[in-house]
Amino acid sequence: MNILLTVDQTDFVQTQLESGQFSSPEEVIAIALEMMASSREAHDPVWLEAARIKVRVGLDDIARGDVLDGEMVIDRLQQRLAQKRTQSL
C-alpha cells in the first residue's frame, strides 16, 4: 500500500526520525497507528463498561475490607522464591 502524506505529516515524520527514536518512516507510522488503535479502544463503550465494572468490584472489595497489604504480599512471594531456590540446590 502506498500513501501520500501532507507536507505537515512528512515534516512530523522527519522530525521523529531526526530525534533518533525511530529508525525508519515505517516505524513512525506503525507506532502512530498503534497509538490510534489504543485510543479508540479506550473510547469503546464495551471496553469502558467492562472497566467500570472492574472498578466497581474493586471499590466494593475495599469497602468490605477485603484487601491485601501489598508489602506483605511481596514479602511472602520473596520468601517463597527464596525457599524454592534453596530447595533446588
Protein Blocks (a to p, Z undefined) as FASTA:
>chain_A
ZZdddfklmmmmmmmmmnopacbfklmmmmmmmmmmmmmmmmpmklmmmmmmmmmmmmmm
mmnopacdfklmmmmmmmmmmmmmmmmZZ
